[in-house]
């Protein structure tokens, strides 16, 4: 590990801090009070900032050269692509339950429905796992590392996995606040990320 890897870790930490803070109720309430008529643009601006920040870190990640930790061959390349493709498919299926325009912030509304969902959805893929978007992201990130198994990419994967765990915990707390006993009962019966084998 070198100084550039430290910079990469700090960049991920800063990005994740602001990503979580701006998605939280404290920031939303502040902007809702300060910019009442403009709050409807909050989600769009949030997504633009998140996308821009992520692009910057991925460019930084790609610019830091480091040795591969695994031997790259056809098997690792195909395995990485399969994992990533599977992850994209899981996310695609999960997004069928969202109002995509509202999720992206291009459907302007003053109401703050989380990702275009106003009720707990437990059907479809969510009948098998509670957090399909997180599960899909894990598969994509893992596939990316298997495809290009460098130390730099492993550091990014490690940072992302830590944040995903924190993100899941924060999401669970929010869902319990929002849906109460309904979500608690759902959580008892449906796994977090890996479906039960029947």
Buried (B, 14 or more C-beta within 10 A) or exposed (E): EEEBBEEBBEBBEEBBEBBBEBBEEEBBEEBBEEEEEEBBBBBBEBBEBBEEBEEEBEEBBEEBEBEEEEEBEEEBEEBBBBBBEBBBEBBEBBBEBBBEEBBBBEBEBEEEEBBBBEEEBBEEBBEBBBBBBBBBBBBBBBBBBBBBBBBBBBBBBBBBBEBBEEBBEEBBEBBBEBBEEBBEEBBEEBEEBEEEEE
